[in-house]
Amino acid sequence: MPQLDVASYLPQLVWLAITFVILYLLMARLALPRIADVLAERSKRREDNLARAEQLQGEAEAAAAAYDLVLGEARDAAHARLAQSSEAAKAGAEDALHALDQRLGGEIEAAEAAIAEARDAALAEAATMAAEAARLATAKIAGLTVDAAAAEAAALAARKAQP
Amino acid sequence: MASPLKQFEIKSIAPMEVGGIDVSFTNSSLFMVIAITAITAFLVLGMRKRALVPGRWQSLAELSYEFVAGLVRDNVGHQGRAYFPFIFSLFMFILFANTIGLIPYAFTVTSHIIVTFALAAVVFAGVTVVAIVKHRMKFFTYFLPKGTPLYMAPLLIPIEMLSYLARPVTLSLRLFANMMAGHTMLKVFAGFVITLGLAGVFPMAVLVALYLLELIVAVLQAFVFTILTCLYLHDAIHLH
């Protein structure tokens, strides 16, 4: 078995020591720091990006809040404007209605007065006609001459006595 | 046909001697150099773009880093950070030595007990030094776990000491035996393929399956060696 050849041990040990020490130095000084650098750089980059994403998200949230605030203010203002104008319109309509009411009331009153006047006139006319008729009838039938004014007064009294 | 063990022979490529010590450059040395060159090329060339979004090669390089870093973090804790380059070198060395050894005609550095034992001895000595420097005399309480009745001490202390001292042996034997057995078996079945002629397709199929198995074993044993190193280091730092 070649593994038990003691004469071969020394050169193997010497070269193992040489190569392993060289390997250790190459790894510790050259290869591993490079890999560690790249890995650190990558994790730093990732953390930076995460932090940046977080910051951007915060900004977006603030913008959304500001937008909501402005929107709410505008909505309130619009509501107030709407209420105000509807109030004004209502008041205007009431005024107009009132004026119309008054005008119509006046006209009705005037009309009623005219009607009453016409009726009074008609009644007066009727009394005059009745007195004249009665005076003429009295003159014809009884041969009495009745004063026109007395006849009219009597007619009016008679009409008043009759409900 | 050559013996299945012939593949493990150490052949000198350039005989050298320094102060009476044989330091010949052998096939074993060659594959150690190939392994560390391949590891360095794999990592340094893979990372040369330093891309923020890694490509396939860079992903593999980063994956090996993060794999071992995770192993150290989970099994040793944050105090293991200082030992990470060593554990990483150990893992990559064994992983590359094991897998490069599976290439036909290649030599498997880790199929020699002296190599695996040297690695395990370095781990054992290092872990023990870390423990003694960190805990001074308290380190020896490791051999008598807390809450043990005192009358058990004469029995327990030798057992604990034995299991502690056996660590480098088991650690090195496991890797060495796996590598040697796998390669020997591959060679035996390869021999069957040649000697059986046309019927050699059957051992050939077995050979393919065995090769896949050995590939898994090569990675797994590198992982086992590394995780046991991490656990020993954890014991040294935290004393149970």
Interface residues (C-beta under 8 A of the other chain):
Chain A: M1 P2 Q3 D5 A7 S8 Y9 L10 P11 Q12 L13 V14 W15 L16 A17 T19 F20 I22 L23 Y24 L26 M27 A28 L30 A31 L32 R34 I35 A36 D37 V38 L39 E41 R42 R45
Chain B: L5 K6 F8 E9 I10 S12 I21 D22 V23 S24 F25 T26 S28 S29 M32 V33 A35 I36 I39 T40 L43 V44 M47 R50 A51 L52 P54 Q58 A61 E62 Y65 E66 F84 P85 F86 F88 S89 M92 F93 V109 S111 H112 I113 I114 V115 A118 L119 F176 M180
